[in-house]
Amino acid sequence: MPERKLSEMRIGEQGRIKALDLASPEKLFEMGFLPGSRVRIKQIAPLGDPLHVVVEGYDIALRKEEAEWVSVELENENIAYT
């Protein structure tokens, strides 16, 4: 499966978090960004920042800079989850 940074994904794309590229990702861990978790891009602000993402069913606004730290293995776009 292709891999991409969360910040590079388009609206509707989804996948599983593969890794966090950060020395101390406590903030992202606390928000549910754990390896293996499903993530989907729900919306992107008009100027590209922030991103509205869904992680395991939870809606989260994430700055593009923070989304750079998340590597995602893309999945089929037709997988449905809330």
N, C-alpha and C positions, 0 to 999 in steps of 0.2 A: 504494500500500500504506500502511496506517496506521503511524504512528510512535509509539513510546512509550519512556520511560526504562526501563532494565533493572530498576530497583528497583520499577517498577509492574507488571511482567509477572507472570503467574500460572504455576503449575506446568504444564509441558507446552508452554507457548508458546515459539516460536522465531522467529528472524529473522536478519538480517544487521546487523552493527554499522555504523551510519551515521557517527557522529562521537563524539568524546570532548570533553566540555564542561569542559576543565581546561587551565590555562595550561601545566603541565608534567606530562604523564601518563606519565612514564617507567615507573613501577611497573606500570601497566596494560599498557603496550606490552610490557614484559618478560614478562608473564603471558600474552600472546597476544591481547590486546584491540586488534585492528587494524581499521581501517575495511575492510569487505567480509567479515570473518570471520563464520562462522556461530556463533550462540550460542543456547543453550536453557536454560530453567529446569528443573532436575531435581528440586529439593527446596527447601523454605523451612523454616527452624527454627520451632518452635512460637511463639516471640515475634516472629517476622519478621526476625530477624537472627542468623546470616548466611544468605546465599543459597548454595545449591549449584548452580553453573552448569556447563555443558559448552561449552567454546569449541574449535571444530575438533577435537572428540574428546577433549579434556583436561578432567578434572574439577577444578574450582576452587571453593574457598570464598571468598566475597566479602562484605565488610560492606555493609550496605544503603547507608551513606553513600557508599561507593565506587561502588556500582551507580547512584547518582544521576548520576554523571558520564558514563554511557554511554547514547547514543541508539541505539535499535534500530528498523529497519524490519521490521515483522512479516511473516512468510511463512505459507504454508499449514501448519497444525498436523500434517498427515499426512506431511510430508517426514521420511524416516528417515535418520539418520546416527549414528555412535557418538561 
